[in-house]
């Protein structure tokens, strides 16, 4: 017996139908009778191509789906319009393969539920909620990242690394379908602008990570416009960076605000200053699974916000070194500087969309800046354009008080000792935020660490959040600085130093006088305190 | 593990003043980075 369709008078017809996956079937099920979009719309094509790459062959459509987020927007706005909008959405599930007859048998009670559940789970790619609106039809969408993506453990050069993912639980006719991804949805320009959509996606993850409630888009607009709003907040015309920071505080987190470029009158600066090492800073939070809101100027178009959820490291990194641009005297190498691409939830493109790190180019008479991000965006004339990264808002738990740059500061002193000690070996630092649980979990799974160090790490009481600054010499992890992320700026934040390499330990025991003197005479005091820690470790 | 003998060992001479100047340059950039400029370029952004 075939699966019920909309045309049959079967009660199951109100529930779901199965169709082969194609651009036409995708669009016809996402759209509705009032839809103003076409199947050649950029974001529809993006979704189609994304799912095609995942080898999607079948879709299952739940005809009447109540979506929490849309229901909240509906109750706040759409229900009060004279024109009638539906409150039910459709939910479309995507599968690599699906036997229509098996699902029918299951619904009729003649199939083996365990067997079909196992098959569906294996083939499941995620779901999309289609909103019954004229334009913003793509609601909560959770899709798995493409295969060959690193989601935990160490990175691999040239592979996507998307760590800002969590598990979502879908349920199709009683069959549980867990999916690991990060929810995405479009702005509707009523309850949400791009900033709201970007915050919504970030809160989907931080809610799980830091334990706060996950607000709907209308709740986010409420948090953001509670104190400062010149014009009416709804329909939404966008949020300022201050309002976005206010929304972060609204869910109980703290906004770590970083401006990428700032004005300066310093001679030879060209009027601007590169205020943070952008790539390494983003890497340090994304590697720890914390999403970042990136506010940018899209040349020739306007201002836009996206949620950064991942990155890709190259073998050598982009042609412009972010760390040298930030600090021309620095002789430290950072793994984060090798980021060649970011992956972002961009509500105008789609989930996990690509931003390529590149030197600036002049577009629409906007002068180039040293680091810009190439995108899939096109100007009104159809030419490609770039994002000029303007600011980052990183939603962090209130106890994460020490920023990346302080961990970097500490690492520069240890780097000085390392590069002098191992004079012919390139040293690279991998600096990222971590929770103590993630840190100990990783250490517990490693067999390359000496028993005494391993025991010390696993049994020592650590701060809840820490910066790990891991030094690699010729790809061998030689030592690690553990920086207390809950400490304060005006302090020596080093919590622990683990020296993994026996040869480095021997070298440090023979540290020359002039190296010790440089560390002792460091005006910040970091060098002197670090030297004391080293002396204790080599004793 | 690679043979530790591959690594040459300590450099023979260090220019103390130059190294301390590098530290100072980094300190200055870190300090500037920790300040959020009042002349923020993105202050008036609306996204």
Interface residues (C-beta under 8 A of the other chain):
Chain A: X193 X194 X195 X198 X237 X238 X239 X240 X241 X242 X244 X257 X259 X261 X262 X263 X272 X273 X275 X276 X295 X297 X303 X304 X305 X326 X327 X328 X329 X330 X331 X390 X391 X403 X405 X406 X408 X409 X412 X413 X416 X420 X421 X422 X423 X424 X425 X473 X474 X476 X489 X501 X502 X503 X507 X510 X511 X512 X514 X515 X517 X518 X521 X522 X523 X524 X527
Chain B: X1 X2 X4 X6 X7 X8 X9 X10 X11 X13 X14 X16 X19 X20 X21 X22 X23 X24 X25 X26 X27 X29 X30 X32 X33 X34 X36 X37 X39 X40 X41 X42 X43 X44 X45 X46 X47
